[in-house]
Amino acid sequence: METKPATQAVRLEQDGNIWRLMNEFVGLRFNLSNYTYSVFLPATGEIVIADATLEGNRWNAARRVAATGRPEWTQLPDGIEVTFAIAYHHEPIPEYLFRFVLHDGDGAIRMGFGMRNHRDIGLRLMNTDVLSGGQLKLAFEQPVTLNGGAGAAETLVQPGLKRECENSLMLTGLVAKQRRTLVWGGLANRDFGKWAAIGPKSRREPAVTVLSLKADDPVGRLVDPGQTYWAEDTFYLDVTTADPFAALEKYGRAMREANHAAPKVYDFPVLCGWSVGALSKLPNINNSRALVAEMDAAVACGLTKYTKVGIRLEPDKYLQDTEQGWWDDEHWAKHGHLVPPYETMAKFCRAITERGGIPYTYFQVGMPSDDYARAFPGHMLNNDISKLAVWHRHHQPLVSFDYTDPDFQKHMLSVWQRLRRDGMRGIKFDYPETGWRPEGGFEDKYATTASAYREVFRLAREGLGAEAFLDERNLGESGRPCLDVTAGLVDTQRNWADSNAFVARMVTIGGLRWYKNRTVFNYFPDTKTVHDLTPEVRRSMLTMMFLTSGRLDLATSFTLFTPEIVHDFTRIYPMYREPFSARPLDAFTGGDDPQVYDLELTPDWHQVALFNAGQAVRPIPVPLSGDRASTGAMGLDPAGEYYVYDFWADRLVGKLPGTAVIERELEPLHCAMLSVRKVQPHPQVISTNRHVLQGWVELADVQWDAAGKKLSGKAVVIGGEPLRIVVAGNGRVPVGASGRLEEHPAGNDYRVLVLECEQTTEMIWAIQF
């Protein structure tokens, strides 16, 4: 047996036709006699996945003539990469390339693929399976899967060992009474969509469960004669992280890194000019003059003391002659969206910005105006407009833009650069599925359906700049897949059809993607009204959208914002900036919709929402300690003590032992937002009235000075609104403070520090004990 030089923890062993690539966590055993591989755990020798095959363009090992040469290996700074070249059919051959990478200290396997074309004609790589027919060797009890949904694809936890979906899969359950979890899916994105599956091997062998992981594209990537192509697309497989929450969060961070994703924080709501009129049956305000008036109303009601406001003008004409393709002031004005005195986009943007707002607008991805198509047929797919007169549904065009055409790309960059100069900050891309063209027809012969689709957003990002907000309304209409292919380009994917209502499934679809939310994408379920909800449902909607989405869009005119609405609405701003989201703690314990969401700010400070997603009054419990996946517990220290404070009720729930269970009886669509903080051996903050995170965003540098017996910090205080900081003395009695101290109904060990100022400012505060 030959052992290749190892990094700190990764080594490669060769023994005849058997190669083993492993680190301390995971290993790959390659059998070069039939080019299958298995995944095992080096510490125990346990095989997790056995006899997986590699496929290129649907050719697999059963059709292989011969391997071409020996595998190659490369020493990386922090790992080892092994590359295989396999030929499956007749000479002269293409070789299908496969790459496996292990890194030091990481139990995840990275995989890549490509093709080397030895023939005298160009060949297309259409699909690749980096994991095909791999037998699951673990005997799972109570297995459940979670699909890696994107856009409006329904995200569900389902029992059993049969599932196929876009992007990724997670499997978790008990093996010999111990929790085990597998995660497999796409990683980096460029030319291909990714699909993952689990199910029976065949009808003849239904008891054998196999896993698969593949890249696929309807057009495929052209590889010229004599050329080698390595896809930028990669895959991810982790069989080592037992806890499903930790396993998926690890995967989300890996996706973020691989795609250079950094979705921007939507630290503001966005008012939709179309939704206010069309969805809420309020007067139509979808023009520049009315929307500037909405910005004035936002200022007048006091909202802009707390947050900026996005104002979105939606030029949404359909069929025949529209603004789409022209995207200039002349056509936006012609169709009634830019009107005096804001008859140019620059004037509209300036007016919104001067009032403290963020200008937004709207593009239809693949629905060209007829007159634009007639004027520029070369900008269309196949340079063909012959079906322009054929009837079609407005969002299923037969003539569409070619985003790979150099002239059209030049035009798009000029559009985006002009809008950037005008002051435009955000773009909603509507009907993006019209840019997913499985029929091809691209000017760029190397473009795939996926890479051409990405060009829509890449061009916008290049022209508008890194600071722009880009939104993908990815509803998967017309049978188009909902994919993660825009990771690293767009900031937001919409995950619900047109609706201004608030229903429980909206919380679920974002909540079950917590590991990608705010990490790779922001998700949101269309615009919401706030003026027609009861106070309890309004607060619940705001809280749950805050926790399970990265943003909030509005279908309520700012003229309808009462002081009570302004108060509730501003409790979720500013948004927190960290790239993680609330865990749906009871996702794997049975029920269709999770009802407990835990945002872990620090190990000793959690913000937990209890949400009634059902149709009747019910108690919603959460244990403070215990296994998260099996019991839906928070996993806190059972030997500790914890303060639990209800934000919306402004009430101390209690000082509870770590073995306690918090429970609230809630009406349908109601929620309780609780701050859970470990009791400290000194005075501490346990809540505020300013924000649903109860101190995370409005307080800073909170510290206890033991020598000076002083609790102090900094606070952002809104002008005209008292900031109330609830403090537990933990046996110490306050003797003075930099603000007004008030008693608290919970008893003598609690005080409320009240800070006030006329203008919004940061104040330094202290309480002496």
KOLPAFI-396875 format. One record per residue (C-alpha): residue number from 0; residue in three letters; x, y, z. Coordinates in steps of 0.25 Angstrom, whole numbers, m for minus. Example, Ala and Ser with C-alpha at 12.3 -4.5 7.8 and 13.67 -1.06 7.14 Angstrom:
BEGIN
0_ALA_49_m18_31
1_SER_55_m4_29
END
This chain:
BEGIN
0_MET_0_0_0
1_GLU_5_14_m4
2_THR_2_26_4
3_LYS_3_39_m2
4_PRO_8_52_5
5_ALA_m3_57_14
6_THR_m7_70_19
7_GLN_m10_72_34
8_ALA_m21_63_34
9_VAL_m24_58_19
10_ARG_m17_46_13
11_LEU_m18_38_1
12_GLU_m15_23_1
13_GLN_m13_14_m12
14_ASP_m14_m1_m11
15_GLY_m15_m7_m26
16_ASN_m29_m3_m31
17_ILE_m33_2_m18
18_TRP_m31_17_m14
19_ARG_m35_23_m1
20_LEU_m36_38_1
21_MET_m39_41_16
22_ASN_m38_51_27
23_GLU_m41_49_42
24_PHE_m56_50_39
25_VAL_m59_44_26
26_GLY_m53_35_15
27_LEU_m56_32_0
28_ARG_m52_18_m5
29_PHE_m50_17_m20
30_ASN_m51_4_m27
31_LEU_m43_6_m40
32_SER_m47_m8_m46
33_ASN_m62_m3_m48
34_TYR_m61_12_m44
35_THR_m70_11_m32
36_TYR_m68_18_m19
37_SER_m73_17_m5
38_VAL_m73_27_7
39_PHE_m69_22_20
40_LEU_m65_27_34
41_PRO_m50_25_37
42_ALA_m52_25_52
43_THR_m61_13_52
44_GLY_m60_7_38
45_GLU_m75_9_36
46_ILE_m79_10_21
47_VAL_m90_20_20
48_ILE_m92_20_5
49_ALA_m87_8_m4
50_ASP_m84_5_m19
51_ALA_m88_19_m24
52_THR_m85_21_m39
53_LEU_m81_33_m47
54_GLU_m89_36_m60
55_GLY_m87_46_m71
56_ASN_m98_49_m81
57_ARG_m106_37_m76
58_TRP_m94_27_m78
59_ASN_m90_19_m66
60_ALA_m80_9_m62
61_ALA_m89_m2_m68
62_ARG_m86_4_m82
63_ARG_m72_7_m79
64_VAL_m61_2_m89
65_ALA_m49_6_m81
66_ALA_m44_16_m72
67_THR_m34_25_m78
68_GLY_m21_25_m70
69_ARG_m19_26_m56
70_PRO_m26_36_m46
71_GLU_m18_48_m43
72_TRP_m17_55_m29
73_THR_m13_69_m25
74_GLN_m8_74_m12
75_LEU_m16_86_m8
76_PRO_m12_96_3
77_ASP_m22_90_13
78_GLY_m26_77_6
79_ILE_m25_67_m5
80_GLU_m32_67_m19
81_VAL_m34_54_m27
82_THR_m38_54_m41
83_PHE_m44_43_m50
84_ALA_m45_42_m65
85_ILE_m55_32_m70
86_ALA_m59_28_m84
87_TYR_m72_21_m86
88_HIS_m74_18_m101
89_HIS_m67_17_m114
90_GLU_m54_23_m120
91_PRO_m51_34_m122
92_ILE_m56_37_m108
93_PRO_m60_48_m99
94_GLU_m55_46_m85
95_TYR_m64_50_m74
96_LEU_m57_56_m62
97_PHE_m60_55_m48
98_ARG_m53_62_m36
99_PHE_m54_59_m21
100_VAL_m48_69_m10
101_LEU_m46_67_5
102_HIS_m41_78_13
103_ASP_m34_78_27
104_GLY_m43_78_39
105_ASP_m56_77_30
106_GLY_m65_65_29
107_ALA_m72_70_16
108_ILE_m68_65_2
109_ARG_m67_74_m10
110_MET_m69_69_m24
111_GLY_m67_75_m38
112_PHE_m69_70_m52
113_GLY_m65_73_m66
114_MET_m62_67_m80
115_ARG_m50_65_m89
116_ASN_m54_65_m104
117_HIS_m45_56_m113
118_ARG_m54_56_m124
119_ASP_m54_65_m137
120_ILE_m67_71_m134
121_GLY_m72_79_m123
122_LEU_m80_71_m112
123_ARG_m90_76_m102
124_LEU_m89_72_m87
125_MET_m104_71_m83
126_ASN_m103_65_m70
127_THR_m94_58_m60
128_ASP_m97_49_m48
129_VAL_m86_50_m37
130_LEU_m94_41_m28
131_SER_m103_30_m35
132_GLY_m109_18_m29
133_GLY_m101_19_m16
134_GLN_m107_9_m6
135_LEU_m110_15_7
136_LYS_m105_5_17
137_LEU_m110_12_30
138_ALA_m123_6_35
139_PHE_m131_18_38
140_GLU_m143_18_48
141_GLN_m153_29_47
142_PRO_m146_36_35
143_VAL_m151_49_30
144_THR_m146_58_18
145_LEU_m145_73_16
146_ASN_m144_78_2
147_GLY_m135_90_m2
148_GLY_m146_98_m8
149_ALA_m144_111_m16
150_GLY_m154_122_m20
151_ALA_m168_117_m18
152_ALA_m165_102_m18
153_GLU_m172_97_m6
154_THR_m163_94_5
155_LEU_m167_82_13
156_VAL_m162_72_24
157_GLN_m167_58_19
158_PRO_m166_44_25
159_GLY_m160_32_18
160_LEU_m148_29_9
161_LYS_m154_34_m5
162_ARG_m152_48_m10
163_GLU_m147_55_m22
164_CYS_m145_70_m23
165_GLU_m137_82_m28
166_ASN_m124_87_m21
167_SER_m122_78_m9
168_LEU_m128_68_1
169_MET_m126_66_16
170_LEU_m129_52_22
171_THR_m129_51_37
172_GLY_m134_40_47
173_LEU_m129_30_57
174_VAL_m119_19_54
175_ALA_m117_9_66
176_LYS_m124_20_74
177_GLN_m114_31_71
178_ARG_m118_43_62
179_ARG_m111_42_48
180_THR_m112_53_37
181_LEU_m108_53_22
182_VAL_m108_66_14
183_TRP_m105_65_m1
184_GLY_m108_76_m12
185_GLY_m102_87_m21
186_LEU_m91_96_m16
187_ALA_m86_106_m26
188_ASN_m94_110_m38
189_ARG_m91_114_m53
190_ASP_m96_105_m64
191_PHE_m105_95_m58
192_GLY_m117_93_m49
193_LYS_m115_82_m38
194_TRP_m124_71_m34
195_ALA_m124_61_m22
196_ALA_m132_49_m19
197_ILE_m134_37_m10
198_GLY_m142_25_m13
199_PRO_m143_10_m16
200_LYS_m132_4_m25
201_SER_m142_m2_m34
202_ARG_m156_m9_m34
203_ARG_m148_m22_m33
204_GLU_m140_m17_m21
205_PRO_m150_m8_m14
206_ALA_m143_m11_0
207_VAL_m130_m5_m5
208_THR_m129_10_m3
209_VAL_m120_18_m12
210_LEU_m116_33_m13
211_SER_m113_41_m25
212_LEU_m108_55_m28
213_LYS_m107_61_m42
214_ALA_m105_74_m51
215_ASP_m114_76_m62
216_ASP_m117_86_m73
217_PRO_m127_85_m85
218_VAL_m117_92_m94
219_GLY_m104_87_m88
220_ARG_m90_92_m89
221_LEU_m83_92_m103
222_VAL_m68_86_m102
223_ASP_m60_89_m115
224_PRO_m52_78_m121
225_GLY_m39_76_m114
226_GLN_m43_84_m102
227_THR_m45_81_m87
228_TYR_m56_87_m79
229_TRP_m57_87_m64
230_ALA_m70_93_m59
231_GLU_m70_104_m49
232_ASP_m82_96_m43
233_THR_m79_88_m31
234_PHE_m86_78_m21
235_TYR_m87_76_m6
236_LEU_m88_63_2
237_ASP_m88_62_18
238_VAL_m90_49_25
239_THR_m83_53_38
240_THR_m91_64_45
241_ALA_m102_57_53
242_ASP_m111_69_57
243_PRO_m120_73_45
244_PHE_m119_88_49
245_ALA_m104_88_50
246_ALA_m103_80_37
247_LEU_m112_89_29
248_GLU_m106_102_35
249_LYS_m92_97_31
250_TYR_m97_94_17
251_GLY_m103_108_16
252_ARG_m90_114_20
253_ALA_m82_106_10
254_MET_m92_111_m1
255_ARG_m90_125_3
256_GLU_m75_123_2
257_ALA_m75_116_m11
258_ASN_m84_126_m18
259_HIS_m78_138_m12
260_ALA_m92_141_m7
261_ALA_m95_153_3
262_PRO_m110_156_1
263_LYS_m112_171_6
264_VAL_m119_174_18
265_TYR_m133_180_15
266_ASP_m133_190_26
267_PHE_m145_196_21
268_PRO_m159_192_16
269_VAL_m163_193_1
270_LEU_m176_199_m3
271_CYS_m181_193_m16
272_GLY_m188_203_m25
273_TRP_m196_192_m32
274_SER_m200_184_m20
275_VAL_m206_195_m12
276_GLY_m217_197_m23
277_ALA_m218_183_m30
278_LEU_m217_174_m17
279_SER_m223_184_m6
280_LYS_m234_190_m15
281_LEU_m229_204_m11
282_PRO_m227_215_m21
283_ASN_m216_213_m32
284_ILE_m203_219_m28
285_ASN_m194_212_m38
286_ASN_m188_225_m44
287_SER_m177_234_m40
288_ARG_m185_246_m35
289_ALA_m194_237_m26
290_LEU_m182_229_m21
291_VAL_m175_242_m17
292_ALA_m188_246_m9
293_GLU_m187_232_m2
294_MET_m173_236_2
295_ASP_m178_249_8
296_ALA_m188_241_15
297_ALA_m178_232_21
298_VAL_m170_244_26
299_ALA_m183_250_32
300_CYS_m187_238_40
301_GLY_m174_238_46
302_LEU_m169_225_40
303_THR_m156_230_35
304_LYS_m151_234_49
305_TYR_m149_219_50
306_THR_m146_213_36
307_LYS_m144_217_22
308_VAL_m155_213_12
309_GLY_m153_207_m1
310_ILE_m163_212_m12
311_ARG_m165_203_m24
312_LEU_m171_208_m37
313_GLU_m176_196_m45
314_PRO_m177_198_m60
315_ASP_m185_185_m62
316_LYS_m192_187_m76
317_TYR_m194_174_m83
318_LEU_m195_169_m98
319_GLN_m192_176_m111
320_ASP_m185_190_m109
321_THR_m180_192_m94
322_GLU_m168_198_m87
323_GLN_m161_185_m87
324_GLY_m148_185_m95
325_TRP_m148_200_m97
326_TRP_m147_203_m82
327_ASP_m145_218_m84
328_ASP_m152_231_m79
329_GLU_m160_232_m92
330_HIS_m167_219_m91
331_TRP_m169_219_m76
332_ALA_m176_233_m78
333_LYS_m183_228_m91
334_HIS_m190_217_m83
335_GLY_m193_226_m71
336_HIS_m183_222_m60
337_LEU_m175_234_m61
338_VAL_m183_246_m60
339_PRO_m180_261_m57
340_PRO_m174_267_m49
341_TYR_m166_254_m48
342_GLU_m166_251_m63
343_THR_m152_245_m63
344_MET_m146_234_m55
345_ALA_m136_243_m50
346_LYS_m146_253_m44
347_PHE_m154_241_m38
348_CYS_m141_236_m31
349_ARG_m137_249_m26
350_ALA_m150_252_m20
351_ILE_m151_239_m13
352_THR_m136_240_m8
353_GLU_m138_254_m3
354_ARG_m149_250_6
355_GLY_m141_239_12
356_GLY_m146_228_3
357_ILE_m140_217_m6
358_PRO_m144_217_m21
359_TYR_m149_204_m27
360_THR_m154_199_m40
361_TYR_m158_187_m48
362_PHE_m154_179_m60
363_GLN_m160_168_m67
364_VAL_m149_158_m71
365_GLY_m153_152_m84
366_MET_m166_159_m89
367_PRO_m161_169_m100
368_SER_m170_179_m105
369_ASP_m175_176_m119
370_ASP_m169_189_m125
371_TYR_m156_187_m118
372_ALA_m155_173_m124
373_ARG_m158_178_m138
374_ALA_m148_189_m136
375_PHE_m137_179_m131
376_PRO_m139_165_m136
377_GLY_m125_162_m134
378_HIS_m127_164_m119
379_MET_m137_152_m118
380_LEU_m134_137_m117
381_ASN_m130_131_m130
382_ASN_m131_145_m136
383_ASP_m145_141_m139
384_ILE_m158_149_m137
385_SER_m167_141_m147
386_LYS_m176_136_m136
387_LEU_m179_151_m131
388_ALA_m193_150_m136
389_VAL_m196_137_m130
390_TRP_m206_138_m118
391_HIS_m199_134_m104
392_ARG_m202_137_m90
393_HIS_m195_149_m85
394_HIS_m185_142_m77
395_GLN_m182_131_m87
396_PRO_m176_139_m99
397_LEU_m172_132_m112
398_VAL_m162_143_m115
399_SER_m152_146_m104
400_PHE_m139_153_m101
401_ASP_m125_147_m103
402_TYR_m117_151_m91
403_THR_m105_145_m97
404_ASP_m105_154_m110
405_PRO_m94_164_m110
406_ASP_m102_175_m115
407_PHE_m113_173_m105
408_GLN_m103_172_m94
409_LYS_m97_185_m98
410_HIS_m111_191_m98
411_MET_m115_185_m84
412_LEU_m102_190_m78
413_SER_m105_204_m83
414_VAL_m119_203_m77
415_TRP_m114_199_m63
416_GLN_m103_209_m63
417_ARG_m113_220_m67
418_LEU_m122_216_m56
419_ARG_m110_216_m46
420_ARG_m107_230_m50
421_ASP_m122_233_m48
422_GLY_m121_228_m34
423_MET_m128_215_m35
424_ARG_m125_206_m23
425_GLY_m134_194_m25
426_ILE_m140_185_m36
427_LYS_m151_175_m36
428_PHE_m149_164_m47
429_ASP_m163_159_m50
430_TYR_m167_147_m58
431_PRO_m152_142_m57
432_GLU_m156_128_m62
433_THR_m158_135_m76
434_GLY_m143_136_m76
435_TRP_m141_121_m74
436_ARG_m140_116_m88
437_PRO_m139_101_m90
438_GLU_m141_102_m105
439_GLY_m128_110_m106
440_GLY_m125_119_m118
441_PHE_m114_127_m111
442_GLU_m104_135_m118
443_ASP_m93_130_m109
444_LYS_m91_116_m114
445_TYR_m85_112_m100
446_ALA_m97_117_m92
447_THR_m106_107_m85
448_THR_m120_110_m81
449_ALA_m115_112_m66
450_SER_m103_122_m70
451_ALA_m112_130_m80
452_TYR_m122_131_m68
453_ARG_m111_136_m59
454_GLU_m107_147_m69
455_VAL_m120_154_m66
456_PHE_m116_157_m52
457_ARG_m101_157_m55
458_LEU_m102_169_m65
459_ALA_m111_176_m55
460_ARG_m101_174_m44
461_GLU_m90_179_m53
462_GLY_m97_192_m57
463_LEU_m104_195_m44
464_GLY_m93_192_m35
465_ALA_m91_183_m23
466_GLU_m99_193_m14
467_ALA_m112_190_m22
468_PHE_m124_182_m17
469_LEU_m128_171_m27
470_ASP_m140_163_m25
471_GLU_m144_150_m33
472_ARG_m159_147_m33
473_ASN_m156_132_m35
474_LEU_m170_125_m35
475_GLY_m166_114_m44
476_GLU_m178_117_m54
477_SER_m180_109_m67
478_GLY_m173_97_m62
479_ARG_m159_104_m60
480_PRO_m151_98_m48
481_CYS_m148_107_m36
482_LEU_m133_106_m34
483_ASP_m122_113_m26
484_VAL_m115_116_m39
485_THR_m115_131_m36
486_ALA_m108_130_m23
487_GLY_m97_141_m21
488_LEU_m105_150_m31
489_VAL_m118_153_m26
490_ASP_m122_157_m11
491_THR_m136_152_m11
492_GLN_m144_141_m16
493_ARG_m159_142_m15
494_ASN_m166_130_m10
495_TRP_m181_132_m11
496_ALA_m190_136_m22
497_ASP_m197_149_m22
498_SER_m204_151_m9
499_ASN_m205_162_2
500_ALA_m211_152_12
501_PHE_m204_146_24
502_VAL_m205_131_25
503_ALA_m197_120_33
504_ARG_m191_114_21
505_MET_m184_127_17
506_VAL_m176_126_30
507_THR_m173_111_28
508_ILE_m167_112_14
509_GLY_m157_122_19
510_GLY_m155_116_32
511_LEU_m151_103_27
512_ARG_m140_110_18
513_TRP_m134_116_31
514_TYR_m120_111_27
515_LYS_m120_119_14
516_ASN_m129_131_18
517_ARG_m120_143_20
518_THR_m108_134_17
519_VAL_m110_131_2
520_PHE_m123_138_m1
521_ASN_m134_146_6
522_TYR_m147_140_4
523_PHE_m161_147_5
524_PRO_m175_144_2
525_ASP_m180_156_m6
526_THR_m186_169_m1
527_LYS_m194_170_12
528_THR_m205_179_17
529_VAL_m204_184_31
530_HIS_m217_193_32
531_ASP_m227_182_32
532_LEU_m222_173_42
533_THR_m225_172_57
534_PRO_m214_177_66
535_GLU_m210_163_70
536_VAL_m210_157_56
537_ARG_m202_170_51
538_ARG_m192_168_62
539_SER_m191_153_59
540_MET_m189_155_44
541_LEU_m178_166_46
542_THR_m171_157_56
543_MET_m171_144_48
544_MET_m168_151_35
545_PHE_m156_158_42
546_LEU_m151_144_47
547_THR_m154_135_35
548_SER_m151_145_24
549_GLY_m141_155_20
550_ARG_m150_167_17
551_LEU_m164_172_17
552_ASP_m172_178_5
553_LEU_m185_186_7
554_ALA_m198_187_0
555_THR_m203_197_10
556_SER_m203_212_7
557_PHE_m195_220_17
558_THR_m207_229_18
559_LEU_m214_218_26
560_PHE_m203_217_36
561_THR_m209_220_49
562_PRO_m200_223_62
563_GLU_m203_209_66
564_ILE_m198_203_53
565_VAL_m186_211_53
566_HIS_m182_207_67
567_ASP_m184_192_63
568_PHE_m177_193_50
569_THR_m165_200_55
570_ARG_m162_189_65
571_ILE_m156_181_54
572_TYR_m146_192_49
573_PRO_m135_192_49
574_MET_m133_178_43
575_TYR_m121_171_50
576_ARG_m109_169_41
577_GLU_m103_156_44
578_PRO_m104_145_33
579_PHE_m113_134_41
580_SER_m127_132_43
581_ALA_m137_126_53
582_ARG_m137_111_54
583_PRO_m151_104_53
584_LEU_m149_96_66
585_ASP_m161_86_64
586_ALA_m159_84_49
587_PHE_m155_69_51
588_THR_m164_65_62
589_GLY_m177_63_54
590_GLY_m187_74_49
591_ASP_m188_81_36
592_ASP_m184_95_40
593_PRO_m173_98_51
594_GLN_m178_107_62
595_VAL_m166_109_70
596_TYR_m155_118_64
597_ASP_m142_120_71
598_LEU_m132_131_68
599_GLU_m119_129_75
600_LEU_m112_142_77
601_THR_m102_136_87
602_PRO_m101_123_94
603_ASP_m107_130_106
604_TRP_m117_139_99
605_HIS_m128_133_90
606_GLN_m140_140_84
607_VAL_m152_130_82
608_ALA_m165_132_75
609_LEU_m177_123_78
610_PHE_m186_123_67
611_ASN_m200_117_65
612_ALA_m200_112_51
613_GLY_m213_104_53
614_GLN_m228_107_51
615_ALA_m232_106_66
616_VAL_m227_111_80
617_ARG_m216_103_85
618_PRO_m204_102_94
619_ILE_m190_104_88
620_PRO_m179_98_97
621_VAL_m164_98_96
622_PRO_m154_91_106
623_LEU_m142_100_110
624_SER_m133_88_110
625_GLY_m132_75_102
626_ASP_m129_70_88
627_ARG_m134_79_78
628_ALA_m137_70_66
629_SER_m145_59_74
630_THR_m152_68_84
631_GLY_m152_82_78
632_ALA_m145_87_90
633_MET_m135_99_90
634_GLY_m124_91_95
635_LEU_m120_100_107
636_ASP_m112_97_119
637_PRO_m122_88_128
638_ALA_m114_93_140
639_GLY_m115_107_137
640_GLU_m126_118_140
641_TYR_m133_126_130
642_TYR_m141_139_129
643_VAL_m152_139_120
644_TYR_m158_152_116
645_ASP_m170_154_106
646_PHE_m168_166_97
647_TRP_m182_169_92
648_ALA_m189_166_106
649_ASP_m177_174_113
650_ARG_m177_163_123
651_LEU_m167_155_131
652_VAL_m171_141_129
653_GLY_m162_136_139
654_LYS_m148_132_144
655_LEU_m148_118_140
656_PRO_m139_106_142
657_GLY_m133_100_130
658_THR_m142_88_131
659_ALA_m154_96_130
660_VAL_m164_96_118
661_ILE_m169_110_113
662_GLU_m184_109_108
663_ARG_m193_119_103
664_GLU_m208_117_99
665_LEU_m210_125_86
666_GLU_m221_128_76
667_PRO_m219_124_61
668_LEU_m208_133_55
669_HIS_m204_139_68
670_CYS_m190_139_73
671_ALA_m182_142_86
672_MET_m168_147_84
673_LEU_m159_143_96
674_SER_m145_147_100
675_VAL_m138_136_107
676_ARG_m126_139_115
677_LYS_m117_132_124
678_VAL_m117_137_138
679_GLN_m104_144_141
680_PRO_m97_145_155
681_HIS_m99_161_154
682_PRO_m109_171_149
683_GLN_m113_169_134
684_VAL_m123_174_124
685_ILE_m134_165_121
686_SER_m143_173_111
687_THR_m146_186_104
688_ASN_m159_192_98
689_ARG_m152_197_86
690_HIS_m150_185_77
691_VAL_m154_170_76
692_LEU_m140_166_79
693_GLN_m141_173_92
694_GLY_m127_179_92
695_TRP_m119_173_81
696_VAL_m120_185_71
697_GLU_m123_197_80
698_LEU_m113_194_91
699_ALA_m98_193_90
700_ASP_m86_191_99
701_VAL_m94_186_111
702_GLN_m85_182_122
703_TRP_m84_180_137
704_ASP_m73_186_145
705_ALA_m71_178_157
706_ALA_m61_187_164
707_GLY_m70_199_161
708_LYS_m83_192_163
709_LYS_m89_198_151
710_LEU_m97_193_139
711_SER_m95_202_127
712_GLY_m96_202_112
713_LYS_m100_211_100
714_ALA_m114_212_94
715_VAL_m120_218_81
716_VAL_m132_226_86
717_ILE_m143_231_76
718_GLY_m146_245_78
719_GLY_m160_246_85
720_GLU_m161_232_89
721_PRO_m156_227_103
722_LEU_m147_215_102
723_ARG_m150_206_114
724_ILE_m139_196_118
725_VAL_m143_185_127
726_VAL_m132_181_137
727_ALA_m131_169_147
728_GLY_m123_173_159
729_ASN_m120_158_163
730_GLY_m120_161_177
731_ARG_m114_175_176
732_VAL_m121_188_179
733_PRO_m120_200_169
734_VAL_m116_213_176
735_GLY_m115_223_164
736_ALA_m116_223_149
737_SER_m113_233_137
738_GLY_m128_232_134
739_ARG_m141_231_141
740_LEU_m143_217_149
741_GLU_m157_212_150
742_GLU_m162_200_158
743_HIS_m166_187_150
744_PRO_m178_179_153
745_ALA_m170_166_154
746_GLY_m165_170_168
747_ASN_m153_178_175
748_ASP_m142_171_168
749_TYR_m146_177_155
750_ARG_m145_192_150
751_VAL_m148_199_137
752_LEU_m138_210_133
753_VAL_m145_220_124
754_LEU_m137_229_114
755_GLU_m143_240_107
756_CYS_m138_251_97
757_GLU_m144_261_87
758_GLN_m136_256_75
759_THR_m131_242_72
760_THR_m117_240_77
761_GLU_m108_230_84
762_MET_m108_232_99
763_ILE_m98_226_109
764_TRP_m106_220_121
765_ALA_m102_214_134
766_ILE_m109_208_147
767_GLN_m101_209_160
768_PHE_m103_197_170
END
